[in-house]
Amino acid sequence: MTLTAPGQQLTSRRSLVFGGGAALVVLVAALAAVGMLHLSQGTSGTGAGELFAVLTGGGSDGARDILIGSRLPRLAAGIAVGLALGVAGVLMQTLARNPLASPDTLGVTAGSYLAVTAVAAFGIAVPLWASGLLAFAGGLAAAGIVLGLAGGAGTSSTRLVLAGSALALAFHALTSALLILFQEETKGLLAWGSGSLSQLNIDASLRALPAIAVALVLAMLLAQRLDVFMLGDDLARSLGVPLGATRLFGVLLAVALSATAVTLAGPIGFVGLCAPVLARLLARWVPAFEKHALRLPAAGLIGAFLVLGADAALRGILGAKAAVAVPTGVATTLLGAIVLVMLARGLRGGSSQPANVRAAARSLRRFRATILLLSAALIAVLLLGTLTGNSWLRTGDIALWLQGAAPPPIALALDERVPRVLAAVLAGAALALAGGITQSVSRNPLADPGLLGITGGAGLGAVLAVTAGLGSTLGITVAATVGALLAFALVYGLSWRGGLSADRLVLIGIGVSAGATALTTFFLLRSDPWNTPAIYTWLSGTTYGRSFTQIIPVLIVLAIALPLVLGSRREIDLIALDEDTPRALGVRLERSRLGLLALAAVLAAASVTAIGVVGFVGLLAPHAARALVGARSARFLPTAALLGGVLVGIADAVGRTVIAPAQLPAGLMVALLGAPYFVWLLWRTRDV
C-alpha cells in the first residue's frame, strides 16, 4: 500500500482545482465565441462590425436599436435557459442516481408548459413572477408524480423514462386541448411550446438571470453533499448526509430552474439531458468535473453553449429569415434524441427480465363471456357514435339512410358520421393489437407503439406527404407506412448489440420518437400556414372529414394481421417469458421477434392513416385485456382489439358531443380518459 504525504495530497488537490478552473475558463471562452456568432446573425443584415462599434460606444442608431431590441434579448435568453437547464439536469441525475433523468424525462417541462398554457387559455393576467410560480408548481407536481410512480431515486432508467414520457404525453394532451379550444387566447403558444428564444425585450432575461445565479450558488453549496449522495444511501447516511432534506432541496432547486427556463423561452427540449452528459464525459480529461462544485457550473456553461449553438446552427443552415419560424427547441430536441440513443446503446446485457406482462389465469368461459360483452359494447358504441354529434339523430334515420331514403340534412349528417365512427373503431383496434404485440415481444408492460417510435415515424411520414402536396389517401397511407417501418427499422437496428435488450429497445424507441416529433414540428411550422391548424389537429388524432376510402387500408391490415397474430400465439407466449425458453423449444427467436414487431409497425401506420396520431390506446387496452381474460395471447390480443375499438369510439363520440359545435380530437380525449388509468397502472407496478 502506498501512502501519500499531506503535502503531496495538497499539491494534487490544488492541481485538480487549477485544471478544473482552467477548463471552466475554456468553456466561458467557447460560450463567448458562439455568443459573438449568435449576435452577428439576424434578419436585418446588420453585420458584426456595426454591432461591435455599438458595443465600443459608437455605431449608428439603427444598429443600436437592433442590438438592444433584438439581438441581445435573444442572446440573454439563450444563456439564461441553457444555464438553468444544464444545472437542473445535473441535480436531477444526481438525486435520481440515473444518467437519463432530466427536466424532460421527468415530465417537469411538460408540467410547467401546461401550467403556463392554462393561465393564457383562461385569460388570467398575471405578472412574470406569478407565471414563474405557476410553472414551478406544474413542474414540481410532474416531478413528484414521476418519481413516486417510478419507484423513487435509484429506479431503473427504463422505468423512469417511461413514466416521465407517458406522463408528459398526458400533460401534452391537456395542453393541446387548451390550444385547440382557446385558439385566440393561446395564439403563438404552438411555436413557443417547442422552445423559442424570441423575446420582446431584454427585461425578462434580466429578471431571470439573477434568480438562476442564486439557484446555482445554492446548488454549489450542496456540492459536497451531492458528491457523497452518489455513493449510495447507506454510505451517505453513515457519513452524516441528511438524505431526505438533500433530495427535497435539490429537487426544489432543479424544478425552480426548469420552471424559470420554461417561463422565459418555453420547453426547450433535452438540454437538461445533454449538458450533464457532456460534462460527465469531459471528466475523463478534466477529473475536477467529477466533483459537483465544478460539474454544476460546467454543465450550465455547456447548456448555454448548446442552446446558442443550436440557434446559430439553425440560422446558418436555413438562413436568418427562414429560421424565425423554427423554434430553437426543435434543434435541441434532435440533439437530445441522439444523446438518449447513444446512452441507451451503452446499456449492457442481451435482455432484460420480464416485467409483469403476465396476469392471473382466467377460464375459457370468462373469455367467451368477455368477448360477447365487448362485442355488444362495440355495437353500442357504433350506434352511439352514429347518433350523436352536433345534432342527435334517431335509429329510424339510420334505417332510412341505409335504404337511400333519408332527407338531405340527415343523409348529409350520416355521410359524415358513419366513416368517422368506423375509422375510430378500426384504428383503435389496430393500435390496441399493435400495443399488445409490442408489450409481449419487448416484455415491458409500459411499452406501446408510440413510445417505440413507430407512431412518431408514421406521423412524420404523413406530415411530409401533406406538406409536399401528396395529401391524397394513397399518398398519406404510403408515406405513413414507410415512416413507421423506417422508424421501426432504425429502432431495431440500433437496439441490436449481440442480442436485443428489451430495456435498450424501449429507450432507443423513445429517443427516435422524440426525434421524429421534433422533425414533425419542424416541417409543420415550415408548411403553408393555412394548413397548420388542420395538420396540428390531425396530429392530435382526429376523425374529422374521414371518408370510406380512408378506412379501407386499416380494415385490410386488420383482416390480415389478426389471423397472423393468432397463428403466432405460441411464439408470442414463449417470447414473453424470457430469452432462453423460446430457443430451447425451437422458436427462431430473432426472426419471430422481428416479424411480430414489423407487423405492429404496419398496424400502427394503418391507424395513423385512418385517424392521425393517437397515444395511450396501445398501452392501456392490452393491460385491461390481460386483467379480464389472462395473459394467453390467443385470448388477450383479440380482447385488446375490441377494447381499443370501444375506447377510441367512445372518445370520438364524447369529443364530438360534449362541447358541440366545437370538437376535441379523439386522440386528446383518449389521452385525457386514459391518463388516470395509466397513473394507477404505474402505481400498481411501482415495486416490480
PyMOL commands that set and color helices and strands:
alter all, ss='L'
color gray80, all
select helices_A, chain A and resi 6-40+48-55+61-96+108-121+128-150+157-181+189-192+203-221+223-229+233-238+243-265+271-282+287-290+292-318+320-323+328-345+364-387+395-402+408-442+454-467+473-495+502-525+532-539+548-567+569-575+580-584+589-611+617-629+633-657+666-684
alter helices_A, ss='H'
color red, helices_A
deselect
rebuild
show_as cartoon
